[in-house]
Amino acid sequence: MFIQNVQAAITTITVTSPNGGEIWSGTHNITWTTDGVGTDNVNIYRCIGGDCASNQTLITTVVATSSPYSWNTAGLNETDRIMVKDMVSGAFDASNATFTVDNTAPVISAVSITAGTYKIGSVIPVTITADAAGYTAGAITINGQALGGFTDAGAGSYTHRNLHGSFW
């Protein structure tokens, strides 16, 4: 007696992220769902300018059930959609709308530190003014120390209320 292991074919793929309107820089997860449990591979494409019909660039090929895929967008500055396509059944889906990939570094126009005498361990209020709002302020360094925790105060202003004097 021969028993064959049969797996359901993938007939539906749904891209869940990015799905339109996002602004991405750095590394983000591309996510999708499928209705199958098979070992089919899917191709993940970026559709440059949102054109999935004729302007696709392959990002990678992975097993269909391996969502999420961590995508490093470094070096890209464009408007895209993501398309995930099953290589066996041909089922596919794309982001519902375009999203923006913007890895342009912010231009910092001012850094202000509240005047005062600070000792090691003191809390030092700092405001950084950049060319636009919406940046993720995670790669700021002072004297080689990486700083996180800046808050986007809007209109290109970022504040940090919990710096300690050990950076100086």
HUSUL-V540532 format. One record per pair of residues at least 4 apart in sequence whose C-alpha atoms are under 6 Angstrom apart, sorted by the first residue. I is the first residue (numbers start at 1). GAP is how many residues later the second one is. D is the distance in Angstrom with one decimal. If there is no record, write none. Layout:
# HUSUL-V540532
i->I gap->GAP d->D
i->I gap->GAP d->D
This chain:
# HUSUL-V540532
i->7 gap->31 d->5.3
i->8 gap->28 d->5.5
i->9 gap->27 d->5.7
i->10 gap->25 d->5.8
i->10 gap->26 d->4.4
i->11 gap->80 d->5.6
i->12 gap->22 d->5.5
i->12 gap->23 d->5.6
i->12 gap->79 d->5.9
i->13 gap->20 d->5.6
i->13 gap->21 d->4.5
i->13 gap->79 d->5.5
i->13 gap->80 d->5.7
i->14 gap->18 d->5.3
i->14 gap->19 d->5.2
i->14 gap->79 d->5.4
i->15 gap->17 d->4.2
i->15 gap->78 d->5.9
i->15 gap->79 d->5.9
i->15 gap->80 d->5.8
i->16 gap->15 d->5.4
i->16 gap->16 d->5.0
i->17 gap->13 d->5.4
i->17 gap->14 d->5.1
i->19 gap->76 d->4.3
i->19 gap->77 d->5.3
i->20 gap->76 d->5.9
i->20 gap->77 d->4.2
i->20 gap->78 d->4.8
i->20 gap->79 d->4.8
i->21 gap->78 d->4.8
i->22 gap->77 d->4.9
i->23 gap->77 d->4.7
i->23 gap->78 d->5.9
i->24 gap->77 d->4.8
i->25 gap->76 d->5.8
i->25 gap->77 d->5.4
i->25 gap->78 d->5.0
i->26 gap->46 d->5.7
i->26 gap->47 d->5.2
i->26 gap->48 d->5.5
i->27 gap->44 d->5.4
i->27 gap->45 d->4.1
i->27 gap->46 d->5.9
i->28 gap->42 d->5.7
i->28 gap->43 d->5.4
i->29 gap->39 d->5.7
i->29 gap->40 d->5.4
i->29 gap->41 d->4.4
i->29 gap->42 d->5.9
i->30 gap->38 d->5.5
i->30 gap->39 d->5.1
i->31 gap->36 d->5.3
i->31 gap->37 d->4.5
i->32 gap->35 d->5.9
i->39 gap->24 d->6.0
i->40 gap->23 d->5.8
i->40 gap->24 d->5.7
i->41 gap->21 d->5.4
i->41 gap->22 d->4.3
i->41 gap->23 d->5.1
i->41 gap->46 d->5.6
i->42 gap->19 d->5.6
i->42 gap->20 d->5.6
i->42 gap->22 d->5.2
i->42 gap->43 d->5.2
i->42 gap->44 d->4.3
i->42 gap->45 d->5.4
i->43 gap->17 d->6.0
i->43 gap->18 d->4.5
i->43 gap->41 d->5.7
i->43 gap->42 d->5.3
i->44 gap->15 d->5.5
i->44 gap->16 d->5.5
i->44 gap->39 d->5.8
i->44 gap->40 d->4.6
i->45 gap->11 d->5.9
i->45 gap->12 d->5.4
i->45 gap->13 d->4.4
i->45 gap->14 d->5.2
i->45 gap->37 d->5.7
i->45 gap->38 d->5.1
i->46 gap->10 d->5.7
i->46 gap->11 d->5.4
i->46 gap->35 d->5.8
i->46 gap->36 d->4.7
i->47 gap->4 d->5.2
i->47 gap->5 d->4.8
i->47 gap->8 d->5.7
i->47 gap->9 d->4.5
i->47 gap->33 d->5.3
i->47 gap->34 d->5.0
i->47 gap->35 d->5.9
i->48 gap->7 d->5.7
i->48 gap->32 d->4.8
i->49 gap->30 d->5.0
i->49 gap->31 d->5.0
i->50 gap->30 d->4.7
i->50 gap->31 d->4.8
i->50 gap->48 d->5.5
i->51 gap->4 d->5.4
i->52 gap->4 d->5.8
i->77 gap->24 d->5.1
i->77 gap->25 d->4.6
i->77 gap->26 d->5.9
i->78 gap->22 d->6.0
i->78 gap->23 d->5.3
i->79 gap->20 d->5.7
i->79 gap->21 d->4.5
i->80 gap->18 d->5.3
i->80 gap->19 d->5.6
i->81 gap->14 d->5.3
i->81 gap->17 d->4.9
i->82 gap->12 d->5.4
i->82 gap->13 d->5.4
i->83 gap->10 d->5.6
i->83 gap->11 d->4.0
i->84 gap->8 d->5.5
i->84 gap->9 d->5.7
i->85 gap->6 d->5.8
i->85 gap->7 d->4.1
i->86 gap->4 d->5.0
i->86 gap->5 d->5.3
i->107 gap->23 d->5.4
i->107 gap->24 d->5.4
i->108 gap->21 d->5.8
i->108 gap->22 d->4.2
i->109 gap->20 d->5.6
i->109 gap->21 d->5.6
i->110 gap->18 d->5.8
i->110 gap->19 d->5.0
i->111 gap->16 d->5.7
i->111 gap->17 d->4.5
i->112 gap->14 d->5.7
i->112 gap->15 d->5.2
i->113 gap->12 d->6.0
i->113 gap->13 d->4.6
i->114 gap->11 d->5.8
i->118 gap->4 d->5.7
i->119 gap->46 d->5.9
i->120 gap->45 d->4.4
i->120 gap->46 d->4.9
i->121 gap->43 d->4.9
i->121 gap->44 d->5.0
i->122 gap->42 d->5.1
i->122 gap->43 d->5.2
i->123 gap->39 d->5.4
i->123 gap->40 d->5.3
i->123 gap->41 d->4.8
i->124 gap->39 d->5.1
i->124 gap->40 d->6.0
i->125 gap->36 d->4.7
i->126 gap->33 d->5.9
i->126 gap->34 d->5.4
i->127 gap->31 d->5.6
i->127 gap->32 d->4.5
i->128 gap->29 d->5.9
i->128 gap->30 d->5.1
i->129 gap->27 d->5.6
i->129 gap->28 d->4.5
i->130 gap->26 d->4.8
i->131 gap->25 d->5.7
i->132 gap->24 d->4.2
i->133 gap->21 d->5.4
i->133 gap->22 d->5.1
i->133 gap->23 d->4.0
i->137 gap->13 d->5.8
i->138 gap->10 d->4.7
i->140 gap->6 d->5.8
i->140 gap->7 d->5.3
i->141 gap->4 d->5.1
i->141 gap->5 d->4.4
i->141 gap->6 d->5.6
i->150 gap->8 d->5.9
i->150 gap->9 d->5.3
i->150 gap->10 d->4.7
i->151 gap->7 d->5.3
i->151 gap->8 d->5.2
i->152 gap->6 d->4.6
i->153 gap->4 d->5.2
i->153 gap->5 d->5.3
